[in-house]
Structure formats: structure tokens, C-alpha cells
Amino acid sequence: FYSSHIDQTRCIKRWVAPTLRELRRRQKKLGPQLPQPRSGFIEWNYRAELFAFGKRLHEEFDLEMLQAAFTQPSYVQKEQLRQRELGIVETDVVIKDNYEVSERGAYLAKECVRAYLKHSFPNVPVDGINAFTDYLLSTGMLSHIAAHLGMSELLLDDNYPPEQESLARS
């Protein structure tokens, strides 16, 4: 019994290779698939993901405020349209979008980055500080950082994957 048990754990079963070939053939037949958001999975828990996002950054966030920061105005419009189509006229749930928060955040980020660069690089002229600030706060750079922080899965937008502008705004 013991030796046959070891042999079974060391070798790959005969049915594995044909099954993998069949799965690969079916996937090739379907063609390329669009990326699916994790929010469509059964075990998805948005509040837990928001909490985990804060822990990844070693910060304590108000989850309501964080959810509002991740909610795009286009998502709110789509959600209101969907509710009207379902016949829900009045609802107690008010979804906040990130428009006001992102405007204040953009101003605050620009001032903080500029102050940090002036303090860290006192010999760099103002034009250089402005160029560094514009680069660090550009849409491409902010969306790159947001994607690597895992924000693309948390962002509530009307399309998936979210656009660079949506990631940068959040």
C-alpha cells in the first residue's frame, strides 16, 4: 500500500494531458475573451476589499469616504438609469461620486508634491519643479500607480477595465 501511494503522488495521471489539451482546444475555439471584473465573482466582498486596500497602504480610511473616492460619476448615472428601468423611483440609498473629492485631492496633491520638491531640491529652478510636478501628477503616471495599487478592481466605473483618466481621477 505504501509504495503504491508514493507512486501515485509522484506521477501525473494519464487523464491530465488529454483534459488539458481539450480545455486548451475549447478556449482557442472561443477566441480571446474580454477581461472580467473580480466583482462578478461569487465570493467578491467589496467592503472587505476596501478594508484590505487601506491595510495594504498602512492607512486607516473611512470606508464610506473611500467608496465615494472610488465611484465615478458615470457609474452613478448608470446605476440611476438601471434603477429607473427596474421601476425603483425613490430609494434611500444615495450613491456619492468622486467629483468633488477628486478636485480637492488634485489641488492638495499638487501643492504637497510641489512643496516636497522645493524642499528636497532647493537648487532646482521653479520651471524644473513645475515640470517634475506635472510629470508626477500626469494621467499616465497616476493611472500606472493606481493600477499597481490594485485600484482597477475597486473602481466603480461604467466600463471595465477602467480608463486611465478614471484611475488617475480616483
Secondary structure, DSSP 8 states (H G I E B T S, - for coil): -HHHHHHHHHS--TTHHHHHHHHHHHHHHH-------GGGSTT--HHHHHHHHHHHTT----HHHHHHHTB-HHHHHHHHHHHHHHT----S-----SHHHHHHHHHHHHHHHHHHHHHH-TTS-HHHHHHHHHHHTSHHHHHHHHHHTTHHHH-B-SSSS--HHHHHH-
